[in-house]
Amino acid sequence: MDSKQKILIVGDVNGKFSAFFARIENVNKKTGPFDLVLCVGSFFGPCPELTVLEEFKAGRKSVAIPVYILGPVDEASAKNFSTLTEGDICQNLSYLGKRGIFSTSSGLKIAYVSGLEVEGSSASGKVPDWKFTKEDAVAVRDSCFASKSNMGDYRGVDLLLTSQWPAHVKEDVRNGSKAVAWLADAVKPRYHVCGLNGEYYEPPPYRSKTDKNTQMELATRFIGLGEFANPEKKKNIYALNVTPVEKMRIIELIQKTTDETPSPYTELNLSEDGNATKEDRGNQYFYDMNNSYDDNRGQKRRSQGNRGISGNQNDQKRQRPTFDQEKCWFCLSSGSIEKHLIIAVGEHFYLALAKGPVNETHILILSITHIQNASLLSPEQWAELNKFKLALTQFFKDREETIFLYERNYKTGHLQINAIGVDNNVAWKIKHVLEDKSEEHGIKLETMPKPASPSELPQKTPYFVAELPDETIMFTKQMKNFPLHFGREIICADNLLNCEEKIDWRQCNLDRDEEDTMAKRFRESYKPYDFTL
């Protein structure tokens, strides 16, 4: 099967819907078929042909190819998006949303940011719908990196779509965004396409230098498109035939051409735009990804490089980590635990709203005392764990959802099982997504019946276990370079919860009041199922 995808990218449509839909249908017949159309810049424009769009919404006309659009770019166009959420406007016409990552069925990864960069600090007040912040740019960057356990192997993304041009891409760039320049430099797309400036500009490709995220010097081709159907005939439709970067050979990615230029962002001091990535590591209770082992691992490497005067080989033995329950993020006895997130407390386990949740019903099942994984549970603890699972299963069932449970016993010191509901209509896809994602990461998953006791789980080894709707489990003990966000990659996939921008929990932070409200709401709805009351 050919993994290449034929794509059309169109500049500012500006509401000329009749001509636009007719043109892409004509191009598709003559030079297609194309897999999808991507629209950058302003889709609605100042005077959109809304009556034409209504014909498509009503089903009296059809869109020939799947079309994906970015969001508003000014106050006038924002009114046309006020009733839209991310998803279908009509059949084959979809709004991508403000920012995120869109993955096609062939594995093409498309990063995008809609709108114009907000002036000044985003903390100064509400950000208009047609503006984006530096934090939005950082969120997209983190989503691009989320599935990479070994960042040195990062290959970039296939496309970056932005409404606004990046600053410094050329000397006289109009209305350039420094945040867009920072993002392009960070995620290293093969193609960066934008609109809005009313001109066509395609310089030679530039090649980025290696950095901490990749050992490869990756090339990017910048393409600025003119307005659709502009009278000056400036190029406004661009066709691409793209093989996903993850399926390309490394030699193809690093092979240089004769017309390459240095990156236009090399001399810029862009680090200030990345300050939003600074993490508050002292406030990470109930996150569903524990990074403490990463820090320990780094300390071990440093200690191995400093043997001391004696050079005693015994000094080099890896010491088993010890845990202080007062400092553990998940032990209920911890003095600094965020108690407002707790939903229910049993004899051996408790439920808590995940911090950095995928949605409002993303729950963690946690051991009260410090137990590393489910294979170490006593019969009494195992019995109560299953009671919590059954209670949550019924809770989601009554919401016409199927529960998805997974445990990652890898780079985490405390037993935590993620529980989240999936709509019954798509729950059957969980197994297929698991298989697709495991193949993508080169992970071999095994299937076995639902374990009747802890001894049936993998013993004395790291593992990942997912419980399927058919009461079987899929697991792996192949944990070298295992992606820490693997469970969230599955649940956030576009054919399940369709929120791939939430793969990285750091982009799902809520303030204390939002967390408190969400936890209270879940606590109240869970009461009929709570056997601990």
C-alpha positions in Angstrom: 0.0 0.0 0.0 1.4 3.4 -1.0 1.8 5.6 2.1 2.1 8.8 0.0 -0.8 11.3 0.3 -1.8 13.8 -2.4 -2.7 17.1 -0.7 -4.0 20.4 -1.9 -3.3 23.5 0.2 -5.3 26.6 -0.5 -4.7 30.2 0.6 -7.3 32.6 2.0 -10.7 31.5 0.6 -12.3 34.7 2.0 -15.8 33.3 1.7 -15.8 32.6 -2.0 -17.4 29.3 -1.4 -19.0 28.7 -4.8 -15.8 29.2 -6.7 -13.7 27.4 -4.1 -15.7 24.2 -4.0 -16.1 24.1 -7.8 -12.3 24.6 -8.2 -11.2 21.8 -5.9 -13.7 19.5 -7.6 -12.4 20.4 -11.0 -8.7 20.0 -9.9 -9.5 16.7 -8.3 -11.0 15.4 -11.5 -8.2 16.6 -13.7 -5.1 15.8 -11.6 -6.4 13.8 -8.6 -7.6 12.0 -6.8 -6.4 14.0 -3.8 -6.7 12.7 -0.3 -7.5 16.0 1.4 -7.5 19.8 1.1 -6.0 22.1 3.8 -7.0 25.8 3.9 -4.7 28.4 5.5 -5.4 32.0 6.2 -9.0 33.4 6.3 -11.6 30.9 5.3 -14.8 33.0 5.8 -13.4 36.5 5.0 -15.3 39.8 5.4 -18.3 38.9 3.2 -18.8 35.1 3.1 -21.3 33.4 0.8 -23.2 31.9 3.6 -26.2 31.0 1.5 -23.8 28.8 -0.6 -22.5 27.2 2.5 -26.0 26.4 3.7 -26.5 24.4 0.5 -23.7 22.1 1.6 -24.9 22.0 5.2 -28.3 21.0 4.1 -26.9 18.2 2.0 -28.2 19.6 -1.3 -24.6 19.9 -2.5 -21.6 17.9 -1.5 -17.9 18.6 -1.0 -15.8 16.5 -3.4 -12.7 16.0 -1.1 -12.3 16.2 2.7 -11.5 19.8 3.5 -9.9 21.0 6.8 -9.8 24.7 7.8 -8.1 26.8 10.4 -9.9 29.1 12.8 -10.8 32.9 12.7 -8.2 35.6 12.0 -10.1 38.7 13.1 -13.2 39.7 15.0 -15.5 39.7 11.9 -14.6 36.1 11.0 -14.8 34.9 14.6 -18.6 35.5 14.4 -18.8 32.7 11.8 -17.0 30.3 14.2 -19.1 31.2 17.3 -21.4 28.2 16.9 -18.7 25.8 15.7 -16.8 23.3 17.7 -13.8 21.2 16.4 -15.2 18.8 13.9 -17.6 18.7 11.0 -19.2 21.9 9.6 -20.9 19.6 7.0 -19.9 16.4 5.3 -16.3 16.6 4.2 -15.8 20.1 5.6 -14.1 20.2 9.0 -12.8 22.9 11.4 -9.5 21.7 12.9 -9.7 24.0 15.9 -7.5 26.7 17.5 -4.3 24.6 17.6 -3.2 21.0 17.8 -1.9 18.0 15.9 -4.0 16.3 13.1 -2.9 12.8 12.0 -4.2 11.2 8.8 -4.9 7.5 8.3 -1.6 7.1 6.5 0.4 8.5 9.4 0.8 12.1 8.1 1.2 14.5 11.1 0.0 18.1 10.6 0.6 20.6 13.3 -1.4 23.8 13.3 -2.1 27.2 15.0 -5.0 29.4 14.0 -5.2 33.2 14.3 -2.8 36.0 15.1 -0.4 36.2 18.0 -1.8 38.1 20.9 0.0 41.4 21.7 1.6 41.6 25.1 1.0 39.0 27.9 -1.8 36.6 27.7 -2.2 36.9 31.5 -3.5 40.5 31.0 -7.1 39.4 30.2 -9.3 37.1 28.1 -7.7 36.2 24.8 -10.0 36.8 21.8 -11.0 33.8 19.8 -8.9 35.0 16.8 -5.7 35.3 18.8 -3.2 32.7 20.0 -0.6 33.0 22.8 2.9 31.8 23.2 1.5 29.1 25.5 -0.5 27.8 22.5 2.7 27.6 20.5 4.4 25.7 23.3 1.4 23.4 23.6 1.7 22.4 19.9 5.4 21.9 20.3 4.9 19.6 23.3 2.2 17.6 21.4 4.7 17.1 18.6 7.2 15.7 21.0 4.7 13.8 23.2 5.1 10.3 21.7 8.9 10.4 21.6 10.5 8.5 24.4 13.9 9.1 22.8 14.0 12.7 21.7 17.3 12.3 19.9 15.3 10.4 17.2 12.8 13.1 16.6 12.2 13.5 12.8 10.0 16.6 12.7 6.4 16.8 11.5 5.1 16.6 8.0 3.3 20.0 7.8 2.9 23.1 10.0 -0.1 25.2 9.1 -0.4 28.7 10.5 -2.6 31.6 9.7 0.2 34.1 10.4 3.6 34.3 8.8 6.7 33.8 11.0 8.9 36.7 11.8 12.2 36.9 9.9 11.3 34.4 7.3 12.2 37.2 4.9 13.5 40.8 5.4 10.3 42.7 4.7 7.7 40.2 6.1 4.5 41.9 7.1 2.8 41.2 10.4 5.2 38.4 11.3 4.9 36.4 14.5 7.9 35.6 16.6 5.9 32.8 18.3 5.3 31.2 14.9 9.0 31.5 14.1 9.8 29.8 17.4 7.4 27.0 16.8 8.7 26.4 13.2 12.2 26.3 14.5 11.2 23.9 17.4 9.0 21.3 15.5 11.0 21.4 12.2 8.2 20.7 9.7 9.0 19.5 6.2 6.6 22.1 4.9 5.4 25.3 6.7 2.4 26.9 4.9 0.5 30.0 5.7 -1.7 32.7 4.2 -3.1 36.1 5.2 -0.4 38.4 3.7 -1.9 38.2 0.2 1.3 37.1 -1.5 3.0 34.0 -2.8 6.4 33.4 -1.4 8.5 30.2 -1.7 12.2 30.6 -1.0 14.6 27.7 -1.2 14.4 25.2 1.6 16.3 25.9 4.8 18.0 23.4 7.0 17.9 23.5 10.8 20.8 22.6 13.0 20.8 19.7 15.3 19.6 20.3 18.9 18.7 18.4 22.0 15.6 17.0 20.3 17.1 15.6 17.2 20.5 14.5 15.9 19.4 15.1 12.3 19.7 18.4 10.4 16.2 18.6 9.0 15.0 20.7 6.0 11.9 22.9 5.8 10.3 24.4 2.8 8.3 27.6 3.6 5.3 28.4 1.4 3.3 31.6 1.7 0.1 31.5 -0.4 -1.9 34.3 -2.0 -5.6 34.8 -1.7 -7.8 32.3 -3.5 -8.9 33.6 -7.0 -6.9 36.8 -6.6 -6.9 39.1 -9.7 -3.1 39.3 -9.9 -3.0 35.5 -10.4 -0.6 35.0 -7.5 -0.2 31.3 -6.7 -2.9 30.3 -4.2 -3.3 26.5 -4.6 -0.3 24.2 -3.9 -0.3 20.5 -4.6 1.9 18.1 -2.5 2.6 14.4 -2.7 3.9 13.6 0.8 5.3 10.5 2.4 5.0 10.7 6.2 8.4 11.5 7.9 8.0 8.4 10.2 7.9 6.2 7.1 10.9 7.8 5.3 14.4 6.5 5.4 16.8 8.7 7.4 19.0 9.1 4.4 16.0 10.8 2.6 15.5 13.2 5.5 19.1 14.4 5.7 20.0 14.3 2.0 20.9 17.9 1.1 20.0 19.8 -2.1 22.1 22.4 -4.0 19.8 25.3 -3.3 19.4 25.1 0.5 19.9 28.1 2.8 20.6 28.3 6.5 17.6 28.6 8.8 16.3 32.2 9.0 15.7 31.6 12.7 19.3 30.6 13.6 20.4 34.0 14.8 17.2 34.8 16.7 17.0 34.6 20.5 13.8 32.6 20.6 14.3 31.0 24.0 12.2 33.7 25.7 9.1 32.4 23.9 9.7 29.0 25.4 9.5 30.1 29.0 6.0 28.8 29.2 7.4 25.3 29.3 8.9 25.8 32.7 7.2 23.2 35.0 6.2 23.5 38.6 7.5 20.1 39.6 6.4 20.6 43.2 2.7 20.6 42.3 2.3 17.4 40.2 0.1 15.3 42.5 -2.4 13.1 40.6 -0.8 13.6 37.3 -1.2 10.4 35.3 2.5 10.4 34.3 5.2 10.3 36.9 8.5 11.7 35.8 10.4 11.3 39.1 12.3 8.3 37.8 13.6 10.3 34.9 15.2 12.7 37.4 16.6 9.7 39.3 18.0 8.2 36.2 19.8 11.4 35.3 21.3 11.5 38.8 22.5 7.9 38.4 24.2 8.7 35.1 25.9 11.7 36.7 27.0 9.7 39.8 28.5 7.0 37.5 30.7 9.5 36.0 32.1 10.5 39.4 33.5 7.4 41.1 35.5 9.2 43.8 39.1 8.6 44.8 38.7 5.0 45.6 37.2 3.9 42.3 35.6 1.0 44.2 33.5 -1.1 41.8 30.8 -1.5 44.5 30.2 2.3 44.2 28.9 1.6 40.7 26.1 -0.8 41.6 22.7 0.6 40.8 21.0 1.2 44.1 17.3 0.3 44.5 15.3 3.5 44.8 13.8 4.1 48.2 10.6 6.1 48.7 9.5 8.5 51.4 5.7 8.4 51.6 5.7 12.0 52.8 7.2 13.0 49.4 5.3 10.6 47.1 2.8 12.3 44.9 0.2 9.6 45.3 0.5 8.2 48.9 -2.6 9.2 50.8 -0.5 9.9 53.9 1.6 12.5 52.1 1.4 15.8 53.9 1.1 17.8 50.7 -1.5 15.8 48.8 -4.1 17.7 46.9 -7.2 16.4 48.7 -9.7 18.4 46.7 -9.2 15.9 43.8 -10.1 12.9 45.9 -13.4 11.2 44.9 -13.7 8.2 47.1 -11.6 6.4 49.7 -11.7 2.6 50.5 -9.7 0.4 52.7 -6.8 -0.1 50.3 -7.5 2.1 47.3 -8.9 5.5 46.5 -10.2 7.4 43.4 -9.0 10.8 42.4 -9.6 13.1 39.4 -6.5 13.0 37.3 -4.6 16.3 37.3 -4.1 17.2 33.6 -7.2 15.1 32.7 -8.2 14.2 29.2 -11.8 15.0 30.1 -14.0 15.6 33.1 -14.4 11.9 33.9 -10.7 10.9 33.7 -10.1 9.1 36.9 -7.1 7.4 38.6 -7.4 4.3 40.8 -4.5 4.6 43.3 -3.3 2.5 46.2 -3.5 4.2 49.6 -0.1 2.9 50.7 3.1 2.8 48.6 2.7 -0.2 46.2 4.5 0.0 42.9 2.2 -2.1 40.7 -0.8 -4.4 40.6 1.2 -7.6 40.4 2.3 -7.0 44.1 -1.2 -6.8 45.6 -2.5 -9.0 48.3 -5.7 -11.0 47.8 -7.6 -8.4 49.9 -6.2 -5.5 47.9 -6.9 -7.2 44.6 -10.5 -7.7 45.6 -11.0 -4.1 46.5 -9.3 -2.9 43.3 -11.8 -5.0 41.3 -14.7 -3.5 43.3 -13.6 0.0 42.2 -13.2 -1.2 38.6 -16.8 -2.7 38.7 -18.2 0.5 40.2 -16.6 2.7 37.5 -17.6 0.2 34.8 -21.3 0.6 35.8 -20.9 4.4 36.1 -19.7 4.6 32.6 -22.2 2.0 31.3 -25.1 4.2 32.6 -23.6 7.1 30.6 -23.6 4.9 27.4 -19.8 4.6 27.6 -17.4 1.7 27.8 -14.6 1.9 30.4 -11.0 1.8 29.3 -8.4 0.9 31.9 -4.6 0.9 31.7 -1.6 0.6 33.9 2.0 1.6 33.1 4.5 0.0 35.4 7.4 1.8 34.0 9.2 4.9 35.3 6.6 5.3 38.0 7.0 4.4 41.7 3.3 4.2 42.7 0.5 2.0 41.5 -1.9 4.1 39.3 -4.6 2.8 37.0 -6.2 5.2 34.5 -9.9 4.8 34.0 -11.8 6.7 31.3 -15.0 6.3 29.4 -15.3 5.8 25.6 -18.6 6.2 23.7 -20.2 2.8 23.1 -20.4 3.4 19.4 -16.6 3.6 19.0 -15.4 1.4 21.9 -14.8 -1.5 19.5 -12.0 0.5 18.0 -9.9 0.5 21.2 -8.2 -2.8 20.2 -7.5 -1.6 16.7 -6.0 1.7 18.0 -3.8 -0.3 20.4 -2.6 -2.5 17.6 -1.9 0.5 15.3 -0.1 2.5 18.0 2.0 -0.4 19.1 3.0 -1.1 15.5 3.9 2.6 15.1 6.2 2.4 18.1 7.6 -1.1 17.3 6.0 -2.6 20.4 4.9 -6.2 20.5 1.6 -6.6 22.4 0.4 -9.9 23.7 -3.2 -10.9 24.5 -4.4 -13.0 27.5 -7.7 -13.5 29.4 -8.5 -11.1 32.2 -6.3 -12.0 35.2 -8.0 -13.7 38.1 -5.2 -12.8 40.5 -2.1 -10.5 40.7 0.1 -13.5 40.0 -1.2 -13.7 36.5 0.2 -10.3 35.7 3.9 -10.0 34.5 6.1 -10.5 37.6 9.2 -8.6 38.6 9.4 -6.7 35.4 8.2 -3.4 34.0 5.0 -3.7 31.9 2.1 -1.9 30.3 -1.4 -3.5 30.6 -4.6 -2.4 28.9 -8.0 -3.9 29.7 -10.3 -4.3 26.7 -14.1 -4.2 26.5 -14.2 -8.0 25.7 -12.6 -8.7 29.1 -9.2 -9.7 27.6 -6.1 -7.7 28.3 -3.3 -6.6 26.0 0.1 -6.2 27.6 3.8 -5.9 26.8 7.0 -6.3 28.8 9.0 -4.7 26.0 9.7 -1.5 27.9 13.0 -0.2 26.5 12.3 3.3 25.3 8.6 2.8 25.9 6.7 6.1 25.2 5.5 7.4 28.5 2.3 8.9 26.9 1.3 5.6 25.2 -1.9 5.2 27.1 -3.0 8.7 26.4 -2.0 8.3 22.7 -4.5 5.5 22.5 -7.4 7.3 24.2 -6.8 10.6 22.5 -6.6 9.0 19.0 -8.7 10.7 16.3 -11.0 7.7 16.0 -11.7 7.4 19.8 -11.8 10.7 21.8 -10.3 12.7 18.9 -8.2 15.1 21.1 -4.6 14.4 20.1 -3.6 17.8 21.5 -4.2 16.3 25.0 -1.7 13.5 24.6 0.7 15.5 26.7 -0.8 16.0 30.2 1.1 19.3 30.7 -1.3 20.9 28.2 -4.3 20.0 30.2 -3.6 21.9 33.4 -6.5 23.5 35.2 -6.5 26.1 37.9 -7.5 25.2 41.4 -11.1 26.4 41.1 -11.7 24.5 37.9 -10.3 21.3 39.4 -12.4 21.8 42.5 -15.6 22.3 40.4 -14.8 19.3 38.2 -14.1 17.0 41.2 -17.3 18.0 43.0 -19.3 17.4 39.9 -17.9 13.9 39.4 -18.2 13.1 43.1 -21.9 14.0 43.0 -22.6 11.9 39.9 -20.6 9.0 41.2 -22.4 8.8 44.6 -24.9 6.1 43.5 -22.0 3.8 42.6 -19.8 4.6 45.6 -19.6 1.5 47.9 -17.3 3.3 50.3 -20.1 5.6 51.6 
